[in-house]
Amino acid sequence: MKKTNSTISTVQLTEMAILLALVIALQSMSSFGVVTVCLCLVPITLGSIVLDWKCGGMLGFAFGLVALFWGIVGKDIFTLYLFQANPIMTILICVVKGTLAGMVPALVFKALKKYNQLTASIVAAISAPVVNTGIFALGCWIIKNDVISVAGKLDITAANFVTLLFGVLITVNFFIELGINVVFAPSLNKLRDIMVKKINK
């Protein structure tokens, strides 16, 4: 029994390491320009529904740190604007939205899988971008005055900046992320079955 538990732990650790590498690589590839798409939500969701909410949270936490890093160094332009406007809140936004975007899919999947596993996978996949974008939008709204003050230095009016932020950047980002996760949801369900069988062996 001890050997079996050790083997399961090793397999889970290996899966976690692979998914973590994917999260870091995909987020590093997408953190450029003004509109950044979180491609890493797919492996985060997979890790969340295959392993558990704690592993999903760790993957999401890593995603938040990587996004923050590329913002601070200037590759992710919009995150850089946020950081210049309010560094502490920007750190909280990145870390909290990433962590919860990794934890929530596991909880959603667990609640729905007894009814239909494919439906549970799809809803879990949808929940990741909803949580990620929702918390990001809420954080931006909280510090909007600070962000607008930075926009003023760039010769952008407050009204135009708010419209650009909530009407274009966040909206476009959300629907792209949502579309990617929905498209990959059936594949996530199949991958989950494969990974669970491997772990159970």
C-alpha positions in Angstrom: 0.0 0.0 0.0 2.8 2.4 0.8 4.4 1.7 -2.6 1.1 2.4 -4.3 0.6 5.7 -2.5 4.2 6.6 -3.3 3.6 5.8 -7.0 0.4 7.9 -7.1 2.2 10.8 -5.5 5.0 10.6 -7.9 2.7 10.5 -10.9 0.7 13.4 -9.6 3.9 15.4 -9.0 5.1 14.7 -12.5 1.7 15.8 -14.0 1.9 18.9 -11.9 5.4 19.7 -13.1 4.4 19.3 -16.7 1.3 21.5 -16.3 3.3 24.1 -14.4 5.9 24.2 -17.2 3.0 24.7 -19.8 1.5 27.5 -17.7 4.8 29.4 -17.5 5.6 28.8 -21.2 2.1 29.7 -22.5 1.8 32.8 -20.3 5.3 34.0 -21.3 4.4 33.6 -25.0 1.1 35.6 -24.6 2.2 38.4 -22.3 3.1 40.9 -25.0 1.4 44.0 -26.2 -1.8 45.7 -24.9 -4.4 42.9 -25.3 -3.0 39.7 -23.8 -4.8 36.4 -24.0 -4.3 33.9 -21.2 -3.6 30.7 -23.2 -2.5 29.0 -19.9 -6.1 28.8 -18.6 -6.4 25.5 -20.5 -3.6 23.6 -18.6 -4.7 25.3 -15.4 -8.3 24.0 -15.8 -6.9 20.5 -16.7 -4.8 20.4 -13.6 -7.7 21.7 -11.5 -10.1 19.0 -12.6 -7.6 16.1 -12.7 -5.7 16.7 -9.5 -7.6 19.0 -7.0 -8.4 22.6 -6.2 -5.1 23.0 -4.3 -3.0 22.0 -7.4 -5.3 24.2 -9.5 -4.7 27.1 -7.1 -0.9 26.6 -7.3 -1.0 26.6 -11.1 -3.1 29.7 -11.1 -0.8 31.4 -8.6 2.1 30.7 -10.9 0.1 32.2 -13.8 -0.5 35.3 -11.8 3.2 35.7 -10.9 4.3 35.2 -14.5 1.8 37.8 -15.7 2.9 40.2 -13.1 6.6 39.7 -14.0 6.1 40.4 -17.7 4.0 43.5 -16.7 6.7 44.9 -14.5 9.4 44.4 -17.1 7.3 46.1 -19.7 6.3 43.3 -22.0 2.7 43.3 -20.9 1.9 47.0 -21.5 -1.5 47.2 -19.8 -0.3 45.4 -16.6 2.6 47.9 -16.6 0.1 50.7 -16.6 -1.7 49.2 -13.7 1.5 48.6 -11.8 2.6 52.3 -12.3 -0.9 53.4 -11.2 -1.1 51.2 -8.0 1.7 48.6 -7.5 0.2 46.9 -4.4 -3.3 46.5 -5.9 -1.8 45.3 -9.2 0.1 42.5 -7.3 -3.1 41.5 -5.5 -5.1 41.5 -8.7 -2.7 39.3 -10.6 -2.2 36.8 -7.8 -5.8 36.6 -6.6 -7.4 36.3 -10.1 -4.9 33.7 -11.1 -5.2 31.6 -7.9 -9.0 31.6 -7.9 -9.2 30.9 -11.6 -7.3 27.7 -10.8 -9.3 26.8 -7.7 -12.9 27.4 -8.9 -12.9 24.9 -11.9 -12.1 22.1 -9.5 -15.0 23.0 -7.2 -17.4 23.4 -10.2 -16.3 20.1 -11.7 -16.6 18.2 -8.4 -20.2 19.6 -7.9 -21.4 18.7 -11.4 -19.5 15.5 -12.4 -22.1 13.2 -10.7 -24.6 14.5 -13.2 -22.6 14.4 -16.4 -18.8 14.5 -16.7 -18.6 16.2 -20.1 -21.0 19.0 -19.0 -19.0 19.3 -15.8 -15.8 19.8 -17.8 -17.4 22.4 -20.1 -18.8 24.4 -17.2 -15.5 24.1 -15.3 -13.6 25.4 -18.4 -16.0 28.3 -18.7 -15.6 29.2 -15.0 -11.9 29.8 -15.4 -12.0 32.8 -17.8 -15.2 34.1 -16.0 -13.3 34.2 -12.6 -10.1 35.5 -14.2 -11.7 38.3 -16.1 -14.3 39.1 -13.5 -11.7 39.7 -10.7 -9.5 41.6 -13.1 -12.3 43.9 -14.1 -13.3 44.4 -10.4 -9.7 45.2 -9.5 -9.4 47.7 -12.4 -12.7 49.3 -11.3 -11.4 49.7 -7.7 -8.2 51.5 -8.8 -9.8 53.2 -11.8 -9.0 56.7 -10.5 -5.3 55.8 -10.2 -5.3 54.2 -13.6 -7.1 57.3 -15.1 -4.4 59.5 -13.6 -1.8 57.5 -15.5 -3.9 57.7 -18.6 -3.9 61.5 -18.3 -0.2 61.6 -18.5 -0.6 59.7 -21.9 -3.0 62.4 -23.2 -6.0 60.0 -23.0 -9.2 61.4 -21.6 -10.8 59.6 -18.6 -14.0 58.8 -20.5 -12.0 57.4 -23.5 -9.8 55.4 -21.2 -12.7 53.8 -19.3 -14.4 52.9 -22.6 -11.2 51.4 -23.9 -10.5 49.5 -20.7 -14.0 48.0 -20.0 -15.6 48.2 -23.5 -12.7 46.9 -25.6 -9.7 45.4 -23.7 -11.4 43.4 -21.0 -14.3 42.4 -23.2 -12.2 41.2 -26.1 -9.8 39.4 -23.7 -12.7 37.6 -22.0 -14.5 36.3 -25.1 -11.2 35.1 -26.7 -10.3 33.2 -23.5 -13.8 31.9 -23.2 -13.8 30.7 -26.8 -10.5 28.9 -26.3 -11.6 27.1 -23.1 -14.9 26.1 -24.6 -13.3 24.7 -27.7 -10.8 22.7 -25.6 -13.3 21.6 -23.0 -14.2 18.2 -24.7 -10.4 17.5 -25.1 -9.9 18.4 -21.4 -12.5 15.8 -20.5 -10.7 13.1 -22.5 -7.3 14.1 -21.2 -8.7 13.9 -17.7 -9.8 10.3 -18.2 -6.4 9.4 -19.5 -4.6 11.1 -16.6 -6.9 9.7 -14.0 -6.4 6.1 -15.3 -2.7 6.6 -15.3 -2.7 7.9 -11.7 -5.0 5.0 -10.6 -2.6 2.4 -12.0 
